[in-house]
Amino acid sequence: MESNRIEYKKELTDSLEKEVVAFLNYRDGGEIYIGIDDNGTAVGVTKSDQLQLIIKDRIKNNIQPSALGLFDVILQVKDNKEIIKIIVAAGLEKPYYLRKYGMTEKGCFIRIGSSSEPLSQDMIDSLYSRRIRNTIGKMESTRHNLTFEQLKIYYETRKLHLNAAFMKNLELLTPEEKPNYAAYLLADENGVSIQVAKYADTTRVNLIENIDFGRCSLIRAYKNVMDRMNVENSLYPMFGDKALQDDSDE
């Protein structure tokens, strides 16, 4: 019977990607059988070769992050009928989601019992923050002679002090005690930049301005970007004939 790791489908349906996402987000992965009804009876499939290709393309193109290498599609025979078995491994880049809905409650699912349930937004955010932290926390910085004067200033303006163990306390070291990629991003100098573009209208065809903020601490780069956004979004009073005309119309 169906369980937390087994899903039966009489035929291929629109919910395939949802079931795959649920198993990718589940701790143990799972298996999906196409051509078996809810009672576990083999009813078989037709055009099995074509169906396998359709399944592979749908999983490859409709799920993010990429599930390549995490699933396999196998043709099997049960009770003299061809069925398709989809093996899904637990993914390391949780949360996985349906591309068309993004990282939302409509796009993220997890296996609970014999059904695929939507993840709450809090669970989605928690899984995503863990993924980012694990990724940049384990990647070693390309530079080791990093300085953090801008980071120290940021803390001092908030009446906080960075002690000698701040890199360990802020999780800026790899498990091998070397500066990680997060440390690289927060260092005074790095090779990362943030591009801010200004267009004439919403079509994003006519570029008016393109500014490069970066190659410095991510904290400083972020502040520069936000300062620029505040300038662009400022409201100014209008003077002159147009304003007078508007007043007279009222």
C-alpha positions, 0 to 999 in steps of 0.5 A, a space after each residue: 500500500 501507499 506509505 510515506 515513501 511510496 506513491 501509486 498513480 494509475 496514470 500520469 497526472 498533472 500532480 507528478 511534479 508535486 509528488 516529486 517535490 514532496 519526496 525531494 524535501 522529505 528526509 528519505 526520498 521516495 518512489 512513485 509508480 505509474 501504472 498501479 492503482 491505489 490498491 496496489 494493482 498493476 494496470 499498466 501503461 501504454 507507450 512506455 518509452 515516450 512516457 519515460 521521456 515525458 516524465 524526465 523532461 517534466 521533472 527536469 524543467 518544472 522543478 527548482 533547484 535542479 533535480 538532475 542526479 536525484 531521480 531515475 525513471 525505470 521501466 518494470 514489469 508487474 503481472 505482465 504489465 509495464 509500469 514506470 518506477 520513479 526513484 527520488 532521492 532526498 535533495 540537499 538544496 531544500 526547499 525544492 519547489 514548483 518552478 511556476 509557483 516559486 518558493 511559496 506555499 503553493 510551490 513547496 511540498 513535503 511527504 507526510 504519511 501517504 500524502 504530499 502536504 504544502 510547507 508553511 512559509 515559516 518552514 520554507 524560510 527556515 529550510 532556505 536559510 539553512 541551505 544558504 548557511 550550509 553552502 557559503 559556510 562550507 565554501 572556503 574563501 579564495 582569499 585568506 588575508 581578510 580584514 574586517 574594519 567595515 564590519 567592526 564599524 557597523 557593530 560599533 555604531 550599534 554599541 557592540 564590540 567584535 572580540 578576537 573570536 568574532 569569526 568563529 562566533 559569527 560562523 565565518 569559518 569552515 569546519 577546517 577553521 579557514 575563512 569561508 565564503 561568508 567571511 569573504 563577502 563581509 571582508 573589506 575587499 572582495 570581488 563581488 559587486 551589486 549592479 543597480 540599473 535605471 531604465 526609462 520605463 518598465 519595458 527595461 529596454 532603454 538603459 539610463 544608468 548602470 551603477 556598480 556597488 561592491 568589491 567591499 564589505 557586503 554591509 557597506 555595499 548594501 548601505 550604498 544600494 539602499 541610499 541610492 534607492 532612497 534618492 530615486 524614490 524621494 518625492 519632491 514638491 512641484 512648483 510653477 505653472 503646472 502646480 498653479 494650474 492644478 490648484 485652479 482646477 481644484 
